Amino acid sequence: MSGDTKRLRAVVKGVGSALPNRCVTNKELEETVDTSDEWIVQRTGIRQRYIAGEGETTSTLGIRAAQAALDRAGLTPDDIDLIVCATSTPDYTFPSTATMIQAGLGCTHGVAFDVQAVCAGFVFAVSTAEKFLVSGSHKRALVIGAETFSRILDWQDRTTCVLFGDGAGAMVLEAEEQSVAAAGGNLPRGVLATCLRSDGRHRAKLYVDGGPSTTKTVGFLRMEGKEVFRFAVGQVTDVMAETFASAGITAEDLDWFVPHQANRRIIDASAQKFGIPTEKVVLTVQDHGNTSAASIPLALSVACGDGRIKPGDLVMIEAIGGGFTWGAAVLRW
């Protein structure tokens, strides 16, 4: 195969984010929840989170994040023909939050749909959008992770309510021809490899105890924290290894590791297994808490905004969510 052989890749054009107006610190939580700042920080690394207020929903946060990503990409809603929104906290049972965002942006063409893989949702959404773009069926995609997890928390359960926050992040991907084997052995831009997994046998370890078909209620989040921690550290590294192999790189080649921001100890353990130094790990869990499908795009937006992630950088994203679902992807910015 000649060095100038081309193929379509899903290339990142811009990222954006949105947070609710209200920031809730651990100290503020101490006033209403039987917990302490020291306990939360020691076990999770979280210092604050943002909580959606009246008029702030998953779709309104998603619209703001999507518009910010479009602005950074120098594009308009008319340029988008695919919207994939990862969320576990939709505005309604139906229609999808993606269509709400589509309408809010004023986009009147293309297709919009939701992906449900809980905290791994953004990785699943990136992989899904990439398949559409490289097939040639669509040209530009908005990939969004948006959540209002505060609406499904049991605020009497101190082991879970302190962990989560609300927010949204978005990424614009564009189908673009890239060399299969770029000059000098450099990797092409775009999504290079993805690996997704799920195992429904673990539902009871992390789930919401309600739904239209079972209880006819929304329900609350329930979690066996120790079991989730054990599974996360053990299984996420497997998909990371497979994604590295598929992309033809090693952990040493990475410029940035952007994991799901759930727990500082899980992030540290995953990085250490591959010898990824702390200075290459993007951490935002201390500022946002666990925002489920929004956590990775929020972290990407922060790292792009402060100049850490630059064109040409190799970036890995990875996450694990209830179900369990888990996955990883490697992108060259």
Protein Blocks (a to p, Z undefined) as FASTA:
>chain_A
ZZkbccdddddfbdcddddfbdcdfklmmmmpccdfklmmmmnopabdcdddehiafklm
mmmmmmmmmmmnopafklpcbdcdddfbdfbfbdcfklmmmmmnopaghjdddddehjml
mmmmmmmmmmmmmnopambdcddddddfklmccfklmklmmmpccdddddddddddddfb
aghhiacedjfbdcddddfklmmmoccfbdfklnopnbjadddfklmmmmmmmmmmmmmm
mmmmmnopafklpmbdcdddfbfklmmmmmmmnopafklpccfklmnopnhjmmmmmmmm
mmmmnomacghiacddddddehiacddddddZZ
